[in-house]
């Protein structure tokens, strides 16, 4: 992925938080597709190409974990990162998530993980799930 920005499909129902994190991610070199409605996001993700999904956990209509399941059903190879205001979530909420970052996570950790997950896999290697143990006790 030389000279190509990692495309992030970001869904967060909080417009202020979405705007702030979108700006920060763009400053870090990502190309961000930001949506505020998880139900609309399911439809849009069928029509859009992206390298990694970044989802807020608590949203009306579909939770971030439910949206992660929908994305994995449609695009099984796309990594999903879930962000939440909780330090930990039940394992059942993380079944379709490749990394979870909860309350107190440093932005650098989130950016680093998204860079790693957003890279194309090396030939012959299967991508491994990342776990942010410092951010999630599950």
BELMOLIN-V741369 format. One record per helix or strand. SS is the DSSP state (H for helix, E for strand). FROM is the first residue (numbers start at 1). TO is the last residue. If there is no record, write none. Layout:
SS;FROM;TO
SS;FROM;TO
This chain:
E;7;11
H;15;27
E;31;35
H;38;45
E;52;56
H;64;74
E;79;83
H;91;94
E;99;101
H;107;118
